[in-house]
Amino acid sequence: MSPPARRVVVVGGSLGGLSAALWLRDAGWEVDVCERSPVPLEGQGAGIVLNPATIRWFVDKERKTGELGHSARFVRYMDADGNLAAELVSPFTFTSYDTLYRRFMAAFGRSRYHLSEEVLGAEQDDRSAVVHLASGEARECDLVVWADGIRSTGRRQLIPEAEGSYAGYVGWRGTVVRSELSESTRRALHDAITYCVLPNSHTIAYPIPSSQTALMNWLWYRNVKSGRDLDELMTDADGSRREVSVPPGSVVPEYIAELREASERLLPGPFAELVRRTAQPFLQAIYDVDVARMAVGRMCLVGDAAVALRPHPAAGSAKAAEDGYQLGAALRETDVVVARALQGWQARQLELARSVLARSRESGDRVQFTGSWRVGDPLPYGLYEQGDSIMDAGSSR
C-alpha cells in the first residue's frame, strides 16, 4: 500500500505562492493554495525584470518561454533635458505581473486555488499543522508555506520581533498604453530600459507585455521623510492609513496633482509625459525586512514573507521563485522529516536572501542619498550576483 499523500497549504496565491505550489506538487505533495482576495489577481500591469529563476518551472516543464517577456535592445541613460547621456547594450528581458500570474495560474489550475480564503493563523505539533481560516474552517496538513508577502501573517506569528525598515523613499508607479504616447516619446523609450538619475532621485521606464496591449511601465523614486510626511502620503482617499502601498484609484488627488506638477519641472519630457498620461498612478513605500529564520517546525516563509528587498536588484520575484524551487527539492523524498529538511533549506535560502538584501540596500542608498550611482553604471540586476538576470545565462544552480 502506498503511503498517504503529504499535504501542504500554501498561504498566498501570488507569484511566489504559485511557484512554490508547482514545485511542491511536482515533488509529490497534495497542494492547496489559500488566497484571501475574492477575485483572481489579474490585471495588474506592474513591470518585472525577468531572471532565469523566475521562470525556471516553465523552462523545465514546458520548454517554452518566448511569449513571457519583451527584450529591450539598450540600457539608456537620459539627462534631465531629455538628451541621451549614455547607452549600453541591454541583456535584459521584461515582463508584467499580469503576464506571469496568468501563466502560473494556467499551469497550476483553479481546482485547488481557493479564493476568499483568508488565513488568520496556524498551529502545529510534531505530527501535523492546522491552518485556521477567517470563515471558521480549519485545514489540517503536513506543511504550511507562508507566501503572503511583506505584511505576512505567518511572519508576525512565527517571528513577531521582525519588523520592516523604511528606506526613506517611495516609488511612484504607472503604466501607459504605448500607442497613446507621442511619437517622440515612443522613439525615445520603445526599445530600451531608460534611466534618468536626478539629485537624490531616479526614474525608470521600460516596455512590458500585457494580455491586451503593449504597455510602457515607469517608476519614479522620491525621498519622503518618515513620520507626518509619509503618514499623510500613505493615507488613501477614504482616509485609511496604508501600510505599504496605495493602489491605483486610491491615491489622494492632491498628491497626484503634485506628482504631475513636479514631473513637469524635474523630469525629462518623455518621463513627464508618462506621468501625465497615467490615469491612476499608485505608490509603494520602500521597505526591507530581514529575519533570523525562515522555518519553524513544519512551517516556513518564502519570498517577501521572509526577507523583503528594496526593488533595485530586480530580484524580488526571482528570490521568491528560488525559495519555492529549493523547497520542492528539499522535500522531494517521500520519507523526508519535514522539520529537519526545512532547517537545511532555511540555511541556504537565508544566505541567498541576505546577500541580495545587502546589494539592494547599497544600490538604493547610492542613487537616493549618496549620489554615487553614476550615469552609465551597469544596472545592479541579479539574484545570486549582479548580472545573473541575463536570460540566456541558464537557470540551474
C-alpha positions in Angstrom: 0.0 0.0 0.0 1.3 3.4 -1.0 1.8 6.0 1.8 -0.9 8.7 2.2 -0.3 11.8 0.2 1.6 14.5 2.0 -0.5 17.7 2.3 0.7 21.3 2.1 -1.3 24.6 2.5 0.3 27.5 0.7 -0.9 30.8 2.2 -0.9 33.4 -0.6 -1.7 32.9 -4.2 0.6 35.4 -5.9 3.7 34.6 -7.9 5.8 33.2 -5.0 2.9 31.1 -3.7 2.1 29.7 -7.1 5.8 28.9 -7.8 6.1 27.0 -4.5 2.8 25.2 -5.2 4.0 24.0 -8.6 7.4 22.7 -7.3 5.8 21.0 -4.3 3.2 19.4 -6.4 5.9 18.1 -8.7 7.6 16.7 -5.6 4.6 14.6 -4.8 2.7 16.8 -2.4 -1.0 17.4 -2.4 -1.2 21.2 -2.6 -3.9 23.7 -1.7 -3.4 27.4 -2.2 -5.4 29.8 0.0 -5.7 33.4 -1.4 -7.6 36.0 0.6 -8.7 38.0 -2.4 -12.2 37.2 -3.6 -11.1 37.6 -7.3 -8.1 36.4 -9.2 -5.1 38.7 -9.1 -5.2 39.6 -12.7 -5.0 42.9 -14.5 -2.0 44.2 -12.6 0.3 45.9 -15.1 3.4 46.5 -12.9 6.6 45.6 -14.6 9.1 42.9 -13.7 12.6 42.2 -14.8 12.9 38.5 -15.7 15.5 36.3 -14.1 16.1 32.7 -15.1 15.0 31.6 -11.6 11.6 33.3 -12.0 10.6 31.2 -15.0 12.6 28.0 -14.2 9.4 25.9 -13.9 8.3 26.9 -17.4 11.8 26.2 -18.8 12.0 22.8 -17.1 8.4 21.6 -17.7 7.0 23.4 -20.7 10.1 24.3 -22.7 8.5 27.5 -24.0 9.1 30.9 -22.6 9.3 33.2 -25.6 5.9 34.9 -25.0 6.6 35.7 -21.4 8.7 38.8 -21.9 9.9 41.6 -24.0 13.6 42.1 -24.7 15.0 45.7 -24.7 17.9 46.3 -27.0 19.6 49.0 -24.9 20.1 50.4 -21.4 19.9 54.2 -21.9 20.6 57.0 -19.5 18.8 60.2 -20.2 19.7 63.5 -18.8 17.2 66.0 -17.2 16.8 67.8 -20.6 15.9 64.5 -22.4 19.2 64.1 -24.2 21.0 60.8 -24.4 23.7 60.6 -21.7 24.9 57.0 -22.1 23.9 53.9 -23.9 24.8 50.2 -23.3 23.6 47.0 -24.9 20.9 45.5 -22.8 20.9 41.8 -22.0 17.6 42.1 -20.0 14.0 40.9 -20.6 11.0 42.5 -19.1 7.5 41.2 -18.4 4.5 42.2 -16.4 3.0 40.8 -13.2 -0.2 40.1 -15.1 1.6 38.0 -17.8 3.4 35.9 -15.2 0.3 35.4 -13.0 -1.8 34.2 -15.8 0.8 31.7 -16.9 1.3 30.4 -13.3 -2.4 30.1 -12.9 -2.8 28.2 -16.2 -0.1 25.8 -15.0 -1.5 25.2 -11.5 -5.2 25.2 -12.3 -8.1 26.6 -10.4 -9.5 23.5 -8.7 -7.2 23.8 -5.6 -6.7 27.5 -5.8 -9.1 28.8 -3.2 -10.2 32.5 -3.4 -11.7 34.3 -0.4 -9.8 32.1 2.0 -8.0 34.5 4.4 -5.7 32.6 6.8 -5.8 34.1 10.3 -3.1 31.8 11.8 -1.9 28.3 12.2 -0.7 25.9 14.9 1.4 22.8 14.8 2.8 19.9 16.7 5.2 17.1 15.8 2.6 15.3 13.8 0.8 17.9 11.7 -0.3 21.6 11.3 -3.7 23.2 11.3 -4.5 26.3 9.3 -7.3 28.5 10.6 -9.4 30.5 8.1 -11.5 33.6 8.6 -14.5 31.6 7.6 -14.1 29.4 10.7 -12.9 26.4 8.7 -9.7 24.7 9.6 -7.3 22.8 7.2 -5.0 20.1 8.5 -1.8 19.5 6.7 1.8 18.3 7.0 3.4 21.6 5.9 2.4 25.3 5.8 4.1 27.6 3.4 3.6 31.3 4.1 3.8 33.1 0.8 1.7 36.1 2.0 4.0 39.0 1.2 5.7 41.8 3.0 2.7 42.1 5.5 2.9 38.4 6.2 0.6 36.9 8.9 2.9 34.0 9.1 5.9 36.2 9.8 4.0 38.0 12.6 3.1 34.7 14.1 6.5 32.9 13.8 8.9 35.8 14.1 7.0 38.6 15.9 10.2 40.5 16.5 10.9 41.0 12.8 9.9 44.5 11.6 10.2 46.3 8.3 12.7 49.1 7.9 11.6 52.1 5.9 14.2 53.1 3.4 13.4 56.8 3.3 11.7 57.0 -0.1 8.7 55.9 -2.0 8.2 54.5 -5.5 5.5 56.1 -7.7 4.4 53.7 -10.5 2.2 53.5 -13.5 1.7 52.1 -17.0 0.6 53.8 -20.2 -0.6 52.1 -23.4 2.4 52.6 -25.8 0.2 53.6 -28.7 -1.2 56.5 -26.7 2.2 58.1 -26.3 3.5 60.8 -28.6 5.8 59.7 -31.5 8.8 61.5 -29.9 8.3 59.7 -26.6 7.8 56.3 -28.3 11.0 56.8 -30.2 12.9 57.8 -27.1 11.7 54.9 -24.9 10.4 52.0 -27.0 13.5 49.7 -27.4 15.3 50.3 -24.1 15.2 50.4 -20.4 15.8 54.0 -19.7 17.1 55.6 -16.5 17.3 59.2 -15.5 19.5 59.9 -12.4 18.5 63.0 -10.6 19.7 64.6 -7.4 18.5 62.2 -4.6 16.1 60.5 -7.0 15.8 58.5 -10.1 13.2 57.4 -12.6 13.0 54.3 -14.9 10.9 53.3 -17.9 10.7 50.1 -19.9 8.2 48.3 -22.2 6.3 45.3 -20.9 3.8 42.9 -22.4 0.1 42.7 -21.5 -2.7 40.4 -22.1 -4.5 43.2 -24.0 -1.9 45.6 -25.4 1.7 46.7 -25.2 2.5 49.0 -22.2 5.2 51.3 -21.1 6.0 50.8 -17.4 7.5 53.6 -15.3 8.8 54.2 -11.8 9.9 57.4 -10.0 11.6 57.1 -6.6 11.2 60.1 -4.4 12.6 60.7 -0.9 9.9 61.2 1.7 10.6 61.8 5.4 9.2 59.2 7.9 6.6 60.5 10.3 3.9 63.0 9.3 5.0 63.4 5.6 4.9 59.7 5.0 1.7 59.1 7.0 -0.2 61.7 5.0 1.1 60.4 1.7 0.1 56.9 2.6 -3.4 57.8 3.7 -5.8 56.9 0.9 -8.8 58.8 -0.5 -11.1 57.0 2.1 -8.9 58.2 5.0 -7.3 54.9 5.8 -3.5 54.7 6.5 -2.0 52.2 4.2 1.0 50.3 5.5 3.0 49.6 2.3 1.1 50.7 -0.9 -1.7 52.9 -2.0 -3.2 51.2 -5.1 -4.5 52.7 -8.3 -7.6 54.7 -7.8 -7.0 55.2 -4.1 -4.3 57.9 -4.0 -5.5 61.3 -2.7 -6.0 63.5 -5.8 -3.8 66.4 -4.4 -0.8 64.1 -4.3 -1.3 63.0 -7.9 -1.6 66.7 -8.9 1.7 67.4 -7.0 3.3 64.4 -8.7 2.4 65.7 -12.2 3.4 69.2 -11.4 6.8 68.0 -10.1 7.3 65.7 -13.1 6.9 68.7 -15.5 9.6 70.6 -13.5 12.1 67.8 -12.8 11.8 65.0 -15.3 12.8 64.8 -19.0 10.0 65.3 -21.4 9.3 61.6 -22.2 9.1 60.8 -18.5 6.9 63.7 -17.7 4.6 62.5 -20.5 4.4 59.1 -18.9 3.3 60.6 -15.6 0.9 63.0 -17.3 -0.8 60.2 -19.3 -1.2 57.7 -16.4 -4.8 57.9 -15.3 -4.2 56.4 -11.9 -0.6 56.5 -10.6 0.0 54.5 -7.5 2.8 54.3 -4.9 4.7 52.0 -2.6 6.7 52.9 0.4 10.0 51.2 0.1 10.8 48.9 3.0 13.1 46.0 3.5 12.7 43.2 6.0 15.3 40.8 7.5 14.5 37.7 9.6 16.5 35.5 11.9 14.9 32.3 10.5 12.6 31.2 7.7 11.4 27.9 9.2 9.8 26.9 12.5 8.8 23.3 12.8 6.7 22.3 9.8 6.0 25.9 8.8 8.2 28.1 6.5 8.3 31.6 5.0 9.1 32.3 1.3 9.6 35.4 -0.7 8.7 38.7 0.8 7.0 36.9 3.7 10.6 36.1 4.9 13.2 38.6 3.6 11.7 41.6 1.6 14.1 43.5 -0.7 14.3 47.0 -2.0 13.5 46.7 -5.7 16.8 47.9 -7.2 18.4 44.5 -8.0 15.0 43.5 -9.6 15.2 40.2 -7.8 12.1 40.0 -5.5 10.1 37.7 -7.8 13.2 35.7 -8.6 14.1 35.2 -4.9 10.5 34.0 -4.2 10.6 31.6 -7.1 14.0 30.3 -6.0 12.7 29.7 -2.4 9.9 27.6 -3.9 12.2 25.6 -6.2 14.7 24.8 -3.4 11.8 23.9 -1.1 10.5 21.4 -3.6 13.9 19.9 -3.9 14.4 19.6 -0.2 11.0 17.9 0.3 11.0 15.5 -2.7 11.8 12.3 -0.8 8.7 10.5 0.5 10.2 9.7 3.8 11.7 13.1 4.5 11.4 14.5 8.0 9.7 17.9 7.3 11.2 19.9 10.2 14.7 18.6 9.6 14.5 19.3 5.8 13.3 22.8 6.4 16.3 23.6 8.6 18.7 22.7 5.8 16.6 24.6 3.2 16.5 27.6 5.5 20.3 27.8 5.8 20.7 28.0 2.1 17.9 30.5 1.4 18.8 32.8 4.3 22.4 33.1 2.9 21.0 34.0 -0.5 18.4 36.4 0.9 20.9 38.3 3.0 23.3 38.7 0.1 20.8 40.2 -2.3 19.3 42.3 0.6 22.7 43.9 1.2 23.1 44.7 -2.5 19.5 46.1 -2.6 20.3 48.5 0.3 23.6 49.6 -1.2 22.0 50.3 -4.6 19.2 52.3 -3.1 21.5 54.4 -0.9 23.8 55.1 -3.9 21.1 56.6 -6.0 18.8 58.2 -3.4 21.2 59.6 -0.8 24.9 59.4 -1.5 24.9 60.3 -5.2 27.5 57.7 -6.1 25.4 56.0 -8.8 26.9 57.4 -11.9 25.4 57.8 -15.4 26.5 54.9 -17.4 26.9 52.5 -14.5 25.8 48.9 -15.2 22.4 48.0 -13.7 22.5 46.1 -10.4 20.0 43.4 -11.6 20.7 39.9 -10.3 19.7 37.3 -7.7 22.8 35.3 -6.7 25.1 38.0 -8.2 24.9 41.2 -10.2 24.3 40.2 -13.9 22.7 36.8 -13.5 19.3 38.2 -14.7 20.6 37.7 -18.2 18.1 35.3 -19.7 20.5 33.1 -21.7 22.7 32.6 -18.6 20.8 29.4 -17.7 18.5 28.7 -14.8 20.3 25.9 -12.8 22.3 26.2 -9.6 
